[in-house]
């Protein structure tokens, strides 16, 4: 039982790290298009994006859908 919990947490952490790095390098500019994001701000956002990666992906997809709808109109 403990091994399953450990692997589950490790998988969650791995997904969070991958999503967090992708978000702070590419996604911040898409989710917050009017914000000027510095390198320090991206470094500070990385732990939060890694921990809250399901929410980050949801917001990223919503921003992408809104941008697609906005450009299509």
C-alpha positions as CSV (number, residue, x, y, z in Angstrom):
1,X,0.0,0.0,0.0
2,X,2.8,2.4,0.9
3,X,4.6,1.7,-2.4
4,X,1.5,2.6,-4.4
5,X,1.1,5.8,-2.5
6,X,4.8,6.6,-3.1
7,X,4.5,6.0,-6.8
8,X,1.3,8.0,-7.0
9,X,3.0,11.0,-5.4
10,X,6.1,10.6,-7.5
11,X,3.9,10.5,-10.7
12,X,2.1,13.6,-9.5
13,X,5.4,15.4,-8.8
14,X,6.8,14.4,-12.2
15,X,3.7,15.7,-14.0
16,X,3.9,18.9,-11.9
17,X,7.5,19.5,-12.7
18,X,7.0,19.0,-16.4
19,X,3.9,21.1,-16.5
20,X,5.5,23.8,-14.3
21,X,8.5,24.2,-16.5
22,X,6.4,24.2,-19.7
23,X,4.1,26.8,-18.2
24,X,6.7,29.2,-17.0
25,X,8.6,29.0,-20.3
26,X,5.7,29.2,-22.8
27,X,2.3,29.3,-21.1
28,X,2.6,32.4,-18.9
29,X,2.6,34.7,-21.9
30,X,-0.5,32.9,-23.3
31,X,-2.5,32.9,-20.1
32,X,-1.5,36.5,-19.1
33,X,-0.9,38.2,-22.5
34,X,-0.8,41.7,-21.1
35,X,1.6,41.0,-18.3
36,X,5.3,41.6,-18.6
37,X,6.8,38.6,-16.9
38,X,10.4,38.8,-15.7
39,X,12.7,35.8,-15.2
40,X,12.5,36.2,-11.5
41,X,8.7,36.1,-11.6
42,X,8.9,32.9,-13.7
43,X,11.2,31.3,-11.1
44,X,8.8,32.3,-8.3
45,X,5.8,30.9,-10.2
46,X,7.5,27.5,-10.9
47,X,6.8,25.9,-7.5
48,X,3.2,27.0,-7.5
49,X,2.6,25.8,-11.1
50,X,4.2,22.5,-10.2
51,X,2.0,21.9,-7.2
52,X,-1.2,23.1,-8.8
53,X,-0.5,21.6,-12.2
54,X,-4.1,20.3,-12.9
55,X,-5.4,23.9,-12.4
56,X,-2.6,25.4,-14.5
57,X,-3.4,23.0,-17.4
58,X,-7.1,23.9,-17.1
59,X,-6.4,27.7,-17.3
60,X,-3.9,27.2,-20.1
61,X,-6.5,25.3,-22.2
62,X,-9.1,27.9,-21.5
63,X,-6.7,30.7,-22.5
64,X,-5.9,28.8,-25.7
65,X,-9.6,28.2,-26.5
66,X,-10.3,31.9,-25.9
67,X,-7.5,33.0,-28.1
68,X,-8.6,30.7,-30.9
69,X,-12.2,32.0,-30.6
70,X,-11.0,35.6,-30.5
71,X,-8.8,35.3,-33.6
72,X,-11.5,33.4,-35.5
73,X,-14.1,36.2,-35.0
